[in-house]
Amino acid sequence: MKNYLIVLAFLLGITGYSQEELEASIEGNVNNLPVREYKLTINQEKVNKAGKEVMGMTVNGGIPGPTLEFSEGEYAVIYVENKMDVETSIHWHGMLLPNFFDGVPYLTTPPIKPGTTFKYEFEIKQNGTYWYHSHTMLQEQSGVFGSLLIHPKEKKLEYDKDLVLVLSDWTNEKPKDVLRFLKRGTEWYNIKKGTATPLNQVIKRGAFGAQLNFWKQRMEGADIADIYYPAFLINGEEKIEYPQFKPGEKVRLRIVDGSASTSFWMTFGGKTPTLVSADGRNVVPVKRNKTFIAVAETYDFIVEIPENRKLEFKITAQDGSGTASAFLGQGDVLPAPNVPSPDKIGMMQKMAKMDMKMGAPALKFRSKNVDPYEMMDEWGMQMDEMDHGQMELKKDDGMDGMDHSKMNMKKDTTQMEMDHSKMKHDKMNMAEGSMKMDEKENMKDNGMDMFSEYNYDYLRSPEKTNFDKEYPVKNVLLNLTGNMSRYVWSMNGVVLDEADKIKIKGDEVTRITFNNLTMMHHPMHLHGHFFRVINQNGEYSPLKHTVNVPPMQKVTIEFYGNEYGDWFLHCHILYHMDAGMARVVSYDTPRDERMKAYPVSNLINETNKFYTWGMLDAASHMTELNVVSSNVRNQFTALAEYGWNENIEAELSYEYYLNDWVRLFAGVNVENEMENSMEELSTTAIGGIRYFTPYMFSLDVRLDNKLRPQISLAREIMIFPRLAVFGEYEFQADFGWVDDLPEGDNFKKEETWSAGLEYFLSKNFSLMGSYDNRFGAGGGLSLRF
């Protein structure tokens, strides 16, 4: 019966299809479909994408790799050869295919070892614009990605030619060094691209109160993008020409955001283009010029080539840090509109006016005992202050438009029970619709519309996408959580390394609510499935494989389960995924026998690696060395200070993070007993608590084996572009509980303090000057490594 419905749909010219309508993927060319073969070769080569020759990773000698073209109803056979000295993989992003060929190494597919070739094969049972990329470590950032163009069985749209445009970001640094630099917590990338918000700019704008609000919640400011990129690219170039298109031709631009971490605004010169497809799926055509494309999304636009002019297609990085352009046609340029850079200080001011609790923990104390609904109630938008009576909640085969924070959910997140006593039914209009105009204006007045332009309400499916109401529904809440200072990203305050699988069932609808409790956008991708993105179009909500979740917003998706095996769900910002924001969605079916030699722990452990960094201050009055090696929970720290007046102190400690802000530590401290003398050194064991306080102070409370309590407090603030002020105060008391004090003394104290300035010259070097009450005043050079 199901096969009959599929055939009938095609006969009627229906262009859409849902996961529910398709049979589960099976291996092999069982339907004897025509075979189309490709060979991809991945290699390490020197490339120059941003003014400097560095080692990259190419696919068939290029970045991006070639476009692989198929027609719906063919059988794909793709050989991937690894000529590198490290293993690799290819994931077929957005494709419905057998679990074994999805391409996530150690989870679904064996890694491609150096010097070997892996054969991917699967039926092409869809059409549209998709892409492929490595899912091994951070290789996608180095160049292992390309596009897929799948022609439909029958062309339904009017256009003359296709052009695939793959968007990407490029860094001249090694990607693992980028992540290591993010882990250490530094403002340099924002300084370099001009998006930092130092205190002088905040005060100038009258936003000091907003800054205090952010500091109170342990946040530096409104972050938009993490990394400095010297170049953004379209098909591997910052500017690229396509003069072959003739006046009057209609060109279908198939746009893929293949970036590692950059979302873009897309604008067009000339006539307003028509958006016809999103994530490979046809949508009701809509005229749009300025459109946001998140990492890993694809959008198709039809543009018309002007007479004696060439139109510009421009992408602008979301944080305004750079652009790239493609030009279609010949003649004078029809420029694309510019997109203004976001106002980060203005965002802070708007958010300070809202009843919003920010800074939800990225690392919970007891990761196995987390209630995501309590977390949603505690953090994010506090809706109690709003008049719910003015809200008309849309109805769409369920309670999708409702704020489930007011519902009583079972802690296993698998079932949902409404506490009807808390719902004012007389105040709810369940007809399809949205907020009333006065409520919308009230929200705008309070700054709550700042992320409204990122919604998907402009996407409408040409056919109904809602599921049969008889299907059982499993509800899952995933709060998206992160810590910028430590660069830990998670869901429900739990990183992948500490998370259980999300168990789902076949012939069941899984409804996931992503509740973003961070200041970053998160494009969430589910492998092997299409899902409905619930928007104002109700039954006609669009189908996608990747959905962007804006800061402090909720997005609900739902999908029908008809596959098997384990599938990856993750943020497609590469560095967020590698820092823990991922889950395994499991049908709880037996693991493929072919994967026995490839433990999934290899994939999971990749998100919990140790990263090591350090700083050396070489100044006229002292030298200080600080080296840190850290993963999600564990940290080793070595600190040594030497003053030219022969004062010395060294400390080695191990720390364990209970949560984002509290860590226990133990170690050994060595320092000279007598001032200005190296003759006597004292070695003590130490232990205590380190706490990152509201307003972003580092507090250290400890006790040594001589029972001497000690407390210290430290803080650094950027006051001007590139210029920061820092200070530290330390107080130690000795009550003579172990060592005898001089006769007549009941108490002995020791106070040390320092203050100084640091001027950032580059990523690795700073000028510094400071005064220390032990070492005196001086200045010199700081080296970060």
C-alpha positions in Angstrom: 0.0 0.0 0.0 2.8 2.4 0.9 4.6 1.7 -2.4 1.3 2.4 -4.3 1.0 5.8 -2.6 4.5 6.7 -3.6 3.9 5.9 -7.2 0.6 7.8 -7.2 2.3 10.8 -5.7 4.8 10.9 -8.6 2.0 10.5 -11.1 0.2 13.4 -9.7 3.4 15.5 -9.9 3.9 15.9 -6.2 7.5 17.2 -5.7 7.7 16.6 -1.9 8.2 13.5 0.1 8.4 12.8 3.8 10.4 10.2 5.7 7.1 8.6 6.5 6.3 8.0 2.8 9.7 6.3 2.1 10.7 2.8 2.8 13.6 2.3 5.3 17.0 2.4 3.6 18.4 -1.0 2.6 21.8 -1.9 1.3 22.5 -3.1 -2.2 21.0 -2.3 -5.6 18.0 -4.5 -5.1 15.9 -2.6 -7.6 18.6 -2.9 -10.4 18.8 0.8 -10.8 21.2 2.4 -13.3 24.6 2.9 -11.6 26.6 6.1 -11.6 30.2 5.9 -10.3 32.6 8.5 -9.0 36.1 8.3 -7.4 37.2 10.9 -4.8 40.8 11.1 -3.7 41.6 12.9 -0.5 45.2 14.2 -0.2 47.3 16.7 1.8 48.6 19.5 -0.3 49.9 23.1 0.0 47.2 25.6 -0.8 46.9 29.4 -0.7 43.4 30.6 0.0 44.1 33.7 2.1 47.5 35.1 1.1 49.7 32.5 2.7 50.7 29.0 1.6 49.7 26.4 4.2 49.0 22.7 4.3 45.4 21.9 3.4 43.4 18.8 2.5 42.0 18.5 -1.0 39.4 16.4 -2.7 40.5 15.5 -6.3 43.1 18.2 -6.0 40.6 21.0 -5.2 38.9 22.9 -2.3 36.0 22.5 -2.5 35.9 19.0 -4.0 34.0 18.3 -7.2 30.2 18.5 -7.6 28.8 15.0 -7.8 25.8 14.9 -10.1 23.1 12.2 -9.9 19.5 11.8 -11.1 16.8 10.6 -8.8 16.3 6.9 -9.2 20.0 6.1 -9.9 22.3 4.0 -7.7 25.4 5.8 -6.4 28.8 4.1 -6.2 31.5 6.3 -4.8 35.1 5.2 -4.2 37.0 7.3 -1.7 40.7 6.9 -1.7 42.8 8.2 1.3 46.3 9.3 0.2 46.9 11.1 3.5 48.9 9.9 6.5 45.9 10.2 8.8 42.5 8.5 8.6 39.5 10.2 7.0 35.8 9.8 6.2 33.0 11.2 4.1 29.5 11.9 5.4 26.7 12.4 2.8 25.0 15.4 4.4 21.2 15.3 4.0 21.1 12.0 2.2 18.7 9.2 3.1 20.8 6.1 2.9 21.7 2.9 4.7 23.2 3.5 8.2 26.5 1.7 7.3 27.2 4.3 4.6 26.3 7.5 6.5 30.0 8.1 7.0 30.5 8.9 10.7 33.7 7.0 11.6 33.4 4.6 14.5 29.6 5.2 14.9 28.2 4.0 11.6 31.1 3.6 9.2 34.7 2.4 9.4 37.3 5.1 9.1 39.2 5.2 5.9 42.7 4.4 6.9 45.8 5.9 5.2 46.5 4.3 1.8 43.1 2.6 1.6 39.9 3.0 -0.4 36.3 2.7 0.9 33.3 2.1 -1.4 30.1 3.9 -0.5 27.0 2.8 -2.3 23.3 3.8 -1.9 20.1 4.4 -3.8 19.3 7.9 -4.8 15.7 8.3 -3.7 15.6 12.1 -3.4 16.5 15.1 -5.4 17.9 18.6 -4.6 21.0 20.3 -3.4 23.1 18.5 -0.8 26.8 18.2 0.1 29.5 15.9 1.5 32.3 16.4 4.0 34.7 14.7 6.3 33.4 13.7 9.7 36.9 13.0 11.0 38.2 15.4 13.7 38.5 18.9 12.2 39.2 17.9 8.6 36.2 19.8 7.2 37.9 23.1 8.1 41.0 22.0 6.1 39.1 21.5 2.9 37.4 18.1 2.8 34.0 19.0 1.5 32.1 19.3 -1.8 28.6 19.4 -3.2 25.9 17.0 -4.5 23.5 17.9 -7.2 20.6 15.5 -7.7 18.3 16.1 -10.6 14.6 15.2 -10.2 12.9 12.6 -12.3 10.7 15.3 -13.8 11.7 19.0 -13.9 9.0 21.0 -12.2 10.6 24.5 -12.1 11.3 26.8 -14.9 15.0 27.7 -15.3 17.7 27.3 -17.9 20.9 26.3 -16.1 22.3 25.2 -12.7 25.2 26.7 -10.8 26.4 25.3 -7.5 27.9 27.8 -5.1 29.7 26.3 -2.1 30.4 28.8 0.7 33.2 28.3 3.1 35.5 29.9 5.7 39.3 29.6 5.6 41.9 29.9 8.4 45.7 29.7 7.8 46.0 28.2 11.3 45.9 24.5 11.9 42.3 23.7 13.0 43.4 21.9 16.1 45.4 25.0 17.1 42.2 27.1 16.6 40.3 24.9 19.0 43.2 24.9 21.5 43.2 28.7 21.4 39.5 28.8 22.0 39.9 26.4 24.9 42.3 28.8 26.7 39.8 31.6 26.7 41.0 34.8 25.0 39.5 37.8 23.2 42.2 37.9 20.5 39.9 36.6 17.7 37.4 39.4 18.4 40.1 41.9 18.7 41.6 40.9 15.3 38.3 41.1 13.4 37.2 44.3 15.2 34.2 42.8 17.0 35.4 43.2 20.6 33.5 45.4 22.9 36.0 46.9 25.4 34.8 48.9 28.4 35.5 52.3 26.9 33.1 51.6 24.0 30.5 50.2 26.4 30.6 53.3 28.6 30.6 55.6 25.6 27.3 54.0 24.5 25.8 54.2 28.0 25.7 50.5 28.4 27.7 50.0 31.6 24.6 48.8 33.4 24.0 46.2 30.7 27.7 45.1 30.9 27.3 44.7 34.7 24.3 42.5 34.0 26.3 40.3 31.7 29.3 40.1 34.1 26.9 39.2 36.9 25.9 36.2 34.8 29.5 35.3 34.1 29.3 36.5 30.5 31.7 38.9 28.8 29.2 40.1 26.2 27.0 39.2 23.3 29.1 36.7 21.2 28.2 36.1 17.6 31.1 34.1 16.1 34.1 32.5 17.7 36.9 32.6 15.2 38.8 35.1 13.1 38.9 34.1 9.4 41.2 35.9 7.0 39.0 34.8 4.1 35.5 33.7 3.2 35.1 31.9 -0.1 32.6 31.0 -2.8 33.7 27.9 -4.7 37.2 28.4 -3.2 37.6 32.1 -4.2 36.9 35.4 -2.5 35.7 36.8 -5.8 34.6 34.6 -8.7 33.3 35.4 -12.2 30.7 33.4 -14.2 30.6 35.3 -17.5 29.1 32.4 -19.5 25.5 33.2 -18.5 23.6 35.1 -21.1 21.1 38.0 -20.7 17.6 36.7 -19.9 18.7 33.2 -18.8 17.2 32.0 -15.6 19.9 30.3 -13.4 19.2 28.1 -10.5 21.8 28.9 -7.9 22.3 25.9 -5.6 23.9 27.4 -2.5 25.6 25.2 0.1 27.0 26.7 3.3 30.0 24.3 3.7 31.7 26.5 6.3 33.2 25.0 9.5 31.7 27.7 11.7 30.4 30.7 9.7 26.8 31.5 8.9 26.1 34.2 6.2 23.7 36.8 5.0 23.0 36.3 1.3 22.1 39.3 -0.9 21.6 39.7 -4.6 22.0 42.5 -7.2 19.4 43.0 -9.8 15.8 41.7 -9.6 14.8 40.1 -6.3 15.5 36.3 -6.7 13.0 33.6 -6.1 13.7 31.1 -3.3 12.5 27.7 -4.4 14.2 25.1 -2.2 15.6 24.7 1.2 17.9 21.7 2.3 17.1 20.0 -1.0 13.3 20.2 -0.6 11.0 22.3 -2.7 9.2 25.1 -0.9 6.4 27.4 -2.0 8.4 29.9 -4.2 8.9 33.3 -2.4 10.8 36.4 -3.5 13.6 37.2 -1.1 16.8 39.2 -1.3 18.4 39.2 2.2 18.3 35.6 3.5 20.2 34.0 6.3 22.0 30.7 5.7 23.3 28.8 8.6 26.2 26.4 8.6 25.3 23.1 6.6 22.1 24.5 5.2 21.4 24.6 1.4 19.1 27.1 -0.4 18.2 27.3 -4.1 17.3 30.6 -5.8 16.3 31.3 -9.4 17.9 34.5 -10.7 17.6 36.2 -14.1 20.7 37.4 -15.8 20.2 41.2 -16.7 20.8 42.8 -20.1 24.4 44.1 -20.5 25.0 43.8 -16.8 26.3 41.2 -14.4 24.6 40.6 -11.1 26.5 40.2 -7.8 25.7 37.5 -5.3 27.3 38.5 -2.0 27.7 36.7 1.3 28.5 38.6 4.5 29.7 36.8 7.6 27.1 36.9 10.3 29.3 39.0 12.6 30.2 41.4 9.7 33.8 40.4 9.7 34.1 39.7 5.9 32.4 39.1 2.6 32.8 37.2 -0.7 31.1 37.7 -4.1 30.2 35.8 -7.2 29.3 37.7 -10.4 27.0 36.2 -13.1 26.9 37.6 -16.6 28.9 40.4 -18.4 29.0 44.2 -18.2 28.8 46.7 -15.3 28.0 45.2 -11.9 24.6 45.3 -10.4 25.8 45.4 -6.8 24.2 43.3 -4.1 23.0 45.3 -1.0 25.4 45.6 1.9 24.4 44.1 5.2 25.3 46.2 8.2 27.5 44.8 10.9 25.5 43.7 14.0 25.5 46.0 17.0 26.8 43.8 19.9 26.6 46.5 22.5 23.0 47.3 21.4 22.2 43.6 21.7 23.5 43.7 25.3 21.4 46.7 26.1 18.3 45.0 24.7 18.9 41.8 26.5 19.5 43.6 29.8 15.9 45.0 29.5 14.5 41.5 29.3 13.7 39.2 32.1 16.3 36.7 31.0 18.6 34.5 33.1 21.7 33.8 31.0 24.8 31.7 31.5 23.2 28.3 31.9 25.9 25.8 32.8 27.6 23.8 30.1 28.8 21.2 32.7 26.4 19.9 35.3 27.6 18.4 38.6 25.7 15.2 38.3 25.5 14.6 34.5 23.4 11.4 35.0 20.7 13.2 37.1 19.7 16.1 34.9 16.1 17.4 34.5 16.0 19.4 31.3 12.6 20.9 32.1 13.9 22.3 35.4 16.8 23.7 33.5 14.4 25.3 31.0 12.4 26.8 33.8 15.4 28.2 35.6 17.3 29.6 32.6 16.5 31.7 29.6 13.4 33.7 28.9 11.3 34.1 32.1 7.8 34.3 30.5 5.9 34.8 33.8 6.1 38.6 33.4 4.3 38.4 30.0 0.6 38.4 29.7 -0.1 35.0 28.4 -3.7 36.0 27.9 -2.6 38.0 24.9 -1.0 35.1 23.2 -2.8 33.0 20.6 -1.1 29.6 20.4 -1.1 28.0 17.0 -2.5 24.5 16.6 -0.7 21.9 14.5 -1.6 18.3 15.2 -0.4 18.7 18.7 0.8 21.3 21.2 3.8 22.4 19.2 3.2 26.1 19.8 3.0 25.8 23.6 5.7 26.7 26.1 6.3 23.3 27.6 8.1 24.9 30.6 4.7 25.1 32.2 4.0 21.4 31.7 4.9 18.6 34.1 7.4 16.4 32.2 8.7 13.1 33.3 12.4 13.2 34.0 13.3 10.7 31.4 12.1 13.1 28.7 10.3 10.4 26.9 6.7 11.2 27.9 4.9 14.5 28.6 2.1 15.0 31.0 0.2 18.3 31.1 -0.5 19.8 34.4 -3.9 21.3 33.3 -4.3 23.1 36.6 -1.5 25.5 35.5 -3.1 26.2 32.1 -5.6 29.1 31.7 -7.7 27.6 29.0 -10.0 30.6 28.9 -7.0 32.8 28.0 -5.9 30.5 25.1 -7.0 30.7 21.5 -5.9 27.5 19.9 -6.7 28.5 16.4 -3.7 28.7 14.1 -2.1 32.1 14.3 0.4 34.1 16.2 0.7 36.8 18.8 -1.6 39.8 18.6 -0.1 43.0 17.4 -0.1 44.7 20.8 1.8 41.8 22.3 4.3 41.9 19.4 4.8 45.6 19.9 5.3 45.0 23.6 8.0 42.4 22.8 9.7 44.8 20.4 9.8 47.5 23.0 11.6 45.1 25.3 14.1 44.0 22.7 12.6 40.6 22.2 12.5 40.8 18.4 16.2 41.0 18.0 16.4 37.4 16.7 13.0 37.3 14.9 14.7 37.7 11.5 16.2 34.2 11.9 12.9 32.3 12.0 11.7 30.0 9.2 8.2 31.4 8.7 9.0 32.2 5.1 9.5 28.5 4.3 6.2 26.8 3.4 6.0 23.2 2.2 4.0 22.8 -1.1 2.3 19.8 0.6 1.1 19.0 4.0 3.9 17.5 6.2 2.0 16.7 9.4 1.9 13.1 10.6 -1.1 10.9 11.3 -2.4 11.6 14.8 -2.5 7.9 15.5 1.3 7.7 15.6 2.7 7.7 19.2 4.8 10.7 19.9 8.0 10.9 22.0 8.9 14.3 23.3 12.6 15.2 23.9 13.8 18.5 25.3 17.4 19.5 24.5 18.6 22.7 26.1 21.6 24.0 24.2 24.3 25.0 26.7 27.8 26.4 26.5 30.7 28.0 28.2 32.7 30.5 26.1 35.6 31.0 28.6 36.4 27.3 28.7 34.9 26.5 25.3 32.7 23.6 26.4 29.5 23.0 24.5 26.8 20.6 25.5 23.1 19.8 25.7 21.2 19.9 29.0 24.6 20.7 30.6 26.0 17.3 29.5 28.7 16.8 26.9 28.7 13.9 24.5 31.3 12.1 26.6 29.0 11.9 29.6 25.6 11.5 27.7 23.3 8.6 27.2 21.9 7.8 23.8 18.5 9.3 22.9 16.4 6.2 22.4 13.7 6.3 19.7 11.5 3.7 18.1 10.4 2.9 14.6 6.9 3.8 13.4 6.9 6.6 16.0 7.2 10.3 15.8 10.0 11.9 17.8 9.5 15.6 18.7 12.6 17.5 19.8 12.5 21.0 21.2 15.9 22.8 21.0 15.9 25.4 23.7 19.0 27.6 23.1 20.3 29.0 26.4 23.5 30.5 24.9 24.3 33.7 23.0 25.4 31.7 19.9 23.5 30.4 17.0 23.5 26.6 16.7 22.7 24.8 13.4 21.5 21.4 14.6 21.8 18.5 12.1 20.2 15.0 12.4 21.8 12.4 10.2 19.8 10.1 8.0 16.4 11.9 8.4 14.3 14.8 7.3 12.3 16.5 10.0 9.5 19.1 10.1 10.5 22.5 11.4 7.3 23.7 13.2 6.6 27.3 12.1 3.6 29.5 11.5 2.6 27.4 8.4 1.3 24.6 10.6 0.5 21.6 8.6 2.6 23.0 5.8 5.7 23.4 8.0 8.9 22.8 5.9 11.0 19.7 5.9 14.8 20.1 6.6 17.8 18.2 7.7 19.5 21.2 9.5 17.8 23.8 11.6 19.3 27.0 13.0 18.4 27.7 16.6 18.9 31.4 17.4 20.2 32.7 20.8 17.7 32.3 23.7 15.1 30.9 21.4 13.2 27.6 21.0 12.7 25.6 17.8 10.7 22.4 17.6 11.3 19.7 15.1 9.6 16.3 14.6 10.4 13.3 12.4 9.0 9.9 11.7 11.2 6.9 12.6 11.6 4.3 9.9 15.3 3.7 9.8 17.6 1.5 12.0 20.9 1.8 13.8 22.5 4.8 15.6 22.6 8.3 14.0 24.5 11.4 14.9 22.7 14.6 16.1 25.0 17.6 16.6 25.6 21.3 16.2 27.2 21.8 12.8 29.5 24.5 14.0 32.5 22.2 13.8 34.2 23.4 16.9 31.0 23.2 19.0 30.5 19.6 17.9 34.1 18.8 18.8 33.7 20.4 22.1 30.8 18.2 23.1 27.5 19.5 21.6 26.4 16.2 20.1 24.2 13.1 20.8 23.7 9.7 19.4 20.1 9.0 18.4 19.5 5.3 18.6 16.8 2.9 17.3 18.3 0.5 19.8 18.9 -2.1 17.1 21.9 -4.5 17.2 25.2 -2.9 16.1 26.5 -3.8 12.7 28.8 -6.8 12.9 31.2 -4.9 10.5 31.8 -2.3 13.1 33.1 -4.6 15.8 36.7 -3.5 15.2 35.7 0.2 15.5 34.6 1.1 19.0 32.3 4.1 19.2 34.3 5.3 22.1 36.9 6.6 19.6 34.4 9.1 18.3 33.1 10.1 21.7 36.6 10.5 23.2 37.4 12.9 20.4 35.2 15.5 22.1 37.0 15.1 25.4 40.7 15.4 24.5 43.3 17.2 26.5 44.5 20.5 25.2 47.6 22.2 26.5 48.6 25.9 26.4 50.8 28.3 28.3 52.0 31.8 28.9 55.4 33.2 29.7 55.9 36.7 31.1 59.5 38.0 30.8 59.8 41.4 32.5 62.4 43.6 34.1 61.3 42.7 37.6 60.1 39.1 37.4 59.4 36.1 35.2 56.3 34.0 35.3 55.4 30.8 33.6 51.9 29.3 33.6 51.1 26.0 31.7 47.7 24.4 31.7 46.6 21.0 30.3 42.8 20.5 30.4 39.9 18.4 29.1 36.2 18.8 30.1 36.5 17.7 33.8 40.2 17.5 34.5 43.0 20.1 34.6 46.7 20.1 35.4 48.3 23.5 36.2 52.0 24.4 36.6 52.8 27.9 37.8 56.2 29.4 38.6 57.1 33.0 39.5 60.7 34.2 40.0 61.6 37.8 41.0 65.0 39.3 40.3 65.1 40.1 44.0 65.3 36.4 44.6 61.7 35.7 45.5 60.4 32.5 44.1 57.1 30.6 44.2 56.1 27.5 42.2 53.0 25.4 42.3 51.8 22.2 40.6 48.1 21.3 41.0 45.4 18.9 39.7 41.9 20.2 39.4 38.5 18.5 38.9 35.6 20.6 37.6 32.4 19.8 39.6 30.6 22.2 37.2 31.3 25.2 35.1 32.3 27.4 38.0 33.5 25.2 40.8 36.6 23.0 40.8 38.4 21.1 43.6 42.1 21.1 43.5 45.1 19.6 45.3 48.8 20.0 44.7 52.2 21.1 46.0 53.5 24.6 46.6 57.2 25.6 46.9 58.4 29.1 47.9 61.3 30.8 49.7 60.9 31.2 53.4 63.0 34.4 53.8 62.6 37.5 51.6 65.4 38.2 49.2 67.0 34.8 50.0 67.0 31.5 48.1 68.6 29.7 51.0 65.5 28.3 52.6 62.7 26.8 50.5 59.4 25.6 52.0 57.4 22.8 50.4 53.7 22.4 51.4 50.8 20.3 50.3 47.7 22.4 49.3 44.1 21.7 48.6 40.9 23.7 48.2 38.3 25.1 45.9 38.5 27.5 43.0 35.4 29.3 42.1 34.5 31.5 39.1 32.2 34.1 40.7 29.5 36.3 39.4 31.1 39.4 37.9 33.8 37.1 36.6 36.3 37.0 39.5 38.6 34.0 40.0 38.4 33.0 43.6 40.9 30.6 45.2 40.2 29.3 48.8 42.8 26.8 50.1 44.4 25.2 53.1 47.9 23.8 53.3 49.4 21.0 55.4 50.4 23.7 58.0 46.7 24.5 58.4 47.2 28.0 57.0 44.1 29.3 55.3 44.5 31.4 52.2 42.2 33.3 49.9 42.9 35.1 46.6 40.9 37.0 44.1 41.9 37.9 40.5 40.2 39.7 37.5 41.1 41.0 34.1 39.1 43.6 32.1 39.6 44.9 28.6 39.3 48.6 28.9 40.4 49.8 25.4 40.8 47.9 22.1 43.9 45.7 22.7 44.4 47.0 26.2 43.5 45.1 29.4 43.9 45.8 33.1 44.5 43.0 35.5 44.9 42.5 39.2 45.3 39.9 42.0 45.1 40.0 45.8 46.1 37.1 48.1 45.8 36.8 51.9 47.3 34.0 54.0 46.8 33.6 57.7 48.9 31.5 60.1 47.3 30.8 63.6 50.2 28.7 64.7 48.2 25.5 64.7 51.2 23.5 63.3 54.3 25.7 63.4 55.0 27.8 66.5 54.7 31.5 66.1 57.1 34.0 67.6 56.5 34.4 71.3 53.7 36.8 72.0 52.1 36.4 68.5 48.7 34.7 68.1 48.4 35.4 64.5 50.6 36.0 61.5 49.5 37.2 58.1 51.0 37.5 54.6 49.5 39.7 51.9 50.6 39.8 48.3 49.1 41.8 45.5 49.8 42.8 41.9 48.2 45.0 39.2 49.1 45.8 35.7 48.3 46.4 32.1 48.6 44.2 29.0 48.6 45.4 25.4 47.9 42.8 22.8 50.3 43.0 19.8 49.2 39.8 18.1 47.7 36.4 18.8 50.9 35.2 20.6 52.6 38.4 21.9 51.7 41.2 24.3 53.4 44.1 26.0 52.9 44.0 29.8 53.7 46.2 32.7 52.9 45.6 36.4 53.6 46.2 40.0 54.0 43.4 42.5 54.5 44.1 46.2 57.1 41.3 46.3 58.9 42.0 43.1 58.4 45.7 42.5 57.5 47.4 39.3 58.6 46.5 35.8 57.6 45.7 32.3 58.3 43.3 29.5 56.9 40.9 26.9 54.2 38.2 27.3 54.3 35.1 25.1 51.3 32.8 24.6 51.9 29.4 23.3 
